[in-house]
Amino acid sequence: MGPEKIWPKRKERALLLINQVIQGGVCTRHGAKVKRCSSKGCTNKAVKGGVCVKHGAKVKRCNKEGCTNQAIQGGVCVRHGAKVKR
């Protein structure tokens, strides 16, 4: 028989499911580096093209008329039907 898989405690399992793998198979809590905005003096996370939203990164908006929320999936926001992974 091979080695048994040992599951972490309940709380630790919940954390494993919530944290998103970013780099090298680890989350930011466990050592993954997050890219920062390249503008001088800014410490925000880079969103697109090496800059944050404040410094020019464009984010897609919801397709529904009159809605200014950020599009999550399929061109729409959560309010208009985008499914959110949990």
N, C-alpha and C positions, 0 to 999 in steps of 0.2 A: 504494500500500500504506500502511496505517496504521502508527502507532508500535508497535513490538514490545513485548510484555510481558516485563519483566525480572524473573526470579524471584530472590529472595534466596538466600543460601547455605544449605546444608542445615541447619545449626544454627538459623539465623534462621527458616527455614520451620517447624521443629519448635516454636519458641517461638510462632509465629503460631497454630499449631493448638492449643496448650495454653492460652494466655491467653484469658480470656473477655471479650467486649465488654460493658462496663457502661454507659457513657454517651458519647454523641456518636460512636460508632463506634470508641472506643479502650478499651484495658484500663487497669488501675490503674497499670501501669508507665509508661504514656505519657500520663498526665494526667487520667484519669477520677477523679472524687471519690467516695469511699465514705461513705455516711451513718453517723454515729456515734450511739451510745446517748445519749438525751436526759437520762438520770439524771446528777445532779451528780457530777463527778469520775470518771465512767466513760468509758473510751476504746475499749470494745469496739464491733464493728460492730452496727448496728441490724438486727434480724432481721424483726420484725413490729411495726407500730404505733409505730415510732420508738424502741423499746427492745431491748436484747439479752435473751438467754435468762435471764441472771442476774437481770434486773430485771423479769421478767414476761412476756416474749414466749412464747407457746405454740407448740411444735413438734409436728407429728403423729407419733405412734408407730406402730410396726408392728402390723398387725392380728392376727398369729399369737399364739396363747396362750402366755404366759410370756416373750415377747420384748419387750425394752425399747429396742431400737434405733430410730433415727429413720427414718420412712417416706420413701422416695425417690421411688417411682413406683407408682401403683396401690394405695396403702395398705400396701405392704410394703417391708421393707428389702432390701438387696443379698443378704443371706444367704438370704432367702426368695423370691427371684426377680425383684427389680427390676433392670431393665437400666440400666447406667451408660453414658452417652455418653463416648466417649474420642476 
